[in-house]
Amino acid sequence: MTDAIISINPRHAENILTQKKTVELRTKGINLPIGSRLWIYTTLPIGRIKSYAEIDFIEHGTPADIWRKHGRKICISKREFYNYTSTRNLVTAIGLKNISPLKNEICLGELREFESNFHPPQFYSKLHPERALYSALHERDKR
């Protein structure tokens, strides 16, 4: 299984955690296999990893196609959706399943204790098993 950290704003991260939102929308493609674990970094002002999910599917399509197929699961209004995607011919829908809260949340300062040069990714960042952050997140989830 591949692991990655994905940055998501607080409103959307909370909707994922409560499972109101099961499809994450991106204007760029994502190069991760189905089944990858996404550690969800909630952006500032929260600034912490509070949950994770498994990639159920990745679908690329026109904004109209993605809205038609996944609009209800993206958890934003149609107006927000089209404002966000207005300059794109193709967008990406990332299906999320097995959404779980992290047993022990980890804040930005703690993330930097494990990797001093850690900066939350603009999009996503793969976590390889040899990275200290990979081990720290898996350990946090066991406690």
C-alpha positions as CSV (number, residue, x, y, z in Angstrom):
1,M,0.0,0.0,0.0
2,T,1.2,3.5,-0.8
3,D,0.8,6.3,1.7
4,A,0.6,10.0,1.0
5,I,-0.2,13.2,2.9
6,I,-2.8,15.4,1.2
7,S,-3.6,19.0,2.3
8,I,-7.3,19.8,2.7
9,N,-8.9,22.9,4.1
10,P,-10.6,22.7,7.5
11,R,-14.2,22.7,6.2
12,H,-13.6,19.9,3.7
13,A,-11.4,17.9,6.1
14,E,-14.2,18.0,8.7
15,N,-16.8,16.9,6.1
16,I,-14.5,14.0,5.2
17,L,-14.1,13.0,8.8
18,T,-17.9,13.0,9.3
19,Q,-18.2,11.1,6.0
20,K,-20.5,13.8,4.5
21,K,-17.8,14.2,1.8
22,T,-16.6,11.0,0.2
23,V,-15.1,12.5,-3.0
24,E,-12.2,15.0,-3.0
25,L,-12.0,17.2,-6.0
26,R,-8.7,18.3,-7.5
27,T,-7.9,20.4,-10.6
28,K,-4.7,18.3,-11.2
29,G,-4.3,14.5,-11.7
30,I,-3.0,12.3,-8.9
31,N,-0.5,9.6,-9.4
32,L,-1.3,7.1,-6.6
33,P,-2.7,3.6,-6.8
34,I,-6.2,2.7,-5.8
35,G,-6.0,1.5,-2.1
36,S,-3.4,4.1,-1.2
37,R,-3.8,5.6,2.3
38,L,-4.2,9.4,2.4
39,W,-3.2,11.0,5.6
40,I,-5.4,14.1,5.7
41,Y,-3.5,17.2,6.8
42,T,-6.1,19.9,7.8
43,T,-4.6,23.2,6.7
44,L,-4.2,26.2,9.0
45,P,-5.6,27.5,11.2
46,I,-6.0,23.8,12.4
47,G,-2.6,22.6,11.1
48,R,-2.8,19.0,12.0
49,I,-3.4,15.5,10.7
50,K,-6.6,14.3,12.2
51,S,-7.7,11.5,9.9
52,Y,-6.9,9.2,7.0
53,A,-8.8,7.5,4.2
54,E,-8.2,4.9,1.5
55,I,-8.5,5.8,-2.2
56,D,-11.5,4.0,-3.6
57,F,-11.2,5.4,-7.1
58,I,-9.6,8.1,-9.2
59,E,-11.6,9.5,-12.0
60,H,-10.7,12.2,-14.5
61,G,-13.4,14.0,-16.5
62,T,-14.8,17.3,-17.6
63,P,-16.2,19.4,-14.8
64,A,-19.7,18.8,-16.0
65,D,-19.2,15.0,-16.0
66,I,-17.6,15.0,-12.6
67,W,-20.4,17.2,-11.2
68,R,-23.1,15.0,-12.7
69,K,-21.5,11.8,-11.3
70,H,-20.2,13.0,-7.9
71,G,-21.6,16.4,-7.1
72,R,-23.5,15.3,-4.0
73,K,-20.5,13.5,-2.6
74,I,-18.1,16.5,-3.1
75,C,-20.0,18.5,-0.5
76,I,-19.9,21.9,-2.1
77,S,-22.5,23.9,-3.9
78,K,-22.7,23.8,-7.7
79,R,-21.6,27.4,-7.8
80,E,-18.5,26.7,-5.7
81,F,-17.8,23.7,-7.9
82,Y,-17.9,25.7,-11.1
83,N,-16.0,28.6,-9.7
84,Y,-13.2,26.2,-8.7
85,T,-13.2,24.3,-12.0
86,S,-13.9,27.2,-14.4
87,T,-10.5,27.3,-15.9
88,R,-10.1,23.6,-16.3
89,N,-11.1,21.2,-19.1
90,L,-10.4,18.2,-16.9
91,V,-10.6,17.7,-13.2
92,T,-10.0,14.8,-10.9
93,A,-12.4,13.1,-8.5
94,I,-10.8,11.0,-5.7
95,G,-13.1,8.6,-4.1
96,L,-12.5,8.0,-0.3
97,K,-13.4,5.0,1.7
98,N,-12.5,3.6,5.1
99,I,-12.3,7.1,6.5
100,S,-11.0,7.0,10.1
101,P,-10.0,9.5,12.7
102,L,-6.4,9.3,13.8
103,K,-6.3,7.9,17.3
104,N,-3.8,10.6,18.3
105,E,-3.9,13.7,16.1
106,I,-0.5,15.2,15.2
107,C,0.1,18.9,14.8
108,L,2.4,20.7,12.5
109,G,5.0,21.3,15.2
110,E,5.1,17.6,16.0
111,L,5.3,16.7,12.3
112,R,8.4,18.9,12.1
113,E,9.9,17.2,15.1
114,F,10.0,14.0,13.0
115,E,11.1,15.8,9.8
116,S,12.6,19.2,10.5
117,N,12.2,20.3,6.8
118,F,8.5,19.2,6.6
119,H,6.2,21.6,4.9
120,P,2.5,20.7,4.3
121,P,2.2,19.7,0.6
122,Q,0.4,22.0,-1.8
123,F,-1.2,19.0,-3.3
124,Y,0.0,15.7,-2.0
125,S,3.3,14.1,-0.9
126,K,4.1,10.4,-1.0
127,L,5.3,8.9,2.3
128,H,7.8,6.1,1.8
129,P,8.4,3.6,4.7
130,E,12.0,4.9,5.2
131,R,10.7,8.4,6.1
132,A,10.4,9.2,9.8
133,L,7.0,10.7,9.3
134,Y,5.7,7.4,7.8
135,S,6.6,5.5,11.0
136,A,5.4,8.3,13.3
137,L,1.9,8.4,11.6
138,H,1.5,4.6,11.7
139,E,2.6,4.6,15.4
140,R,0.2,7.3,16.3
141,D,-2.6,5.4,14.8
142,K,-1.8,2.3,17.0
143,R,-1.9,4.2,20.3
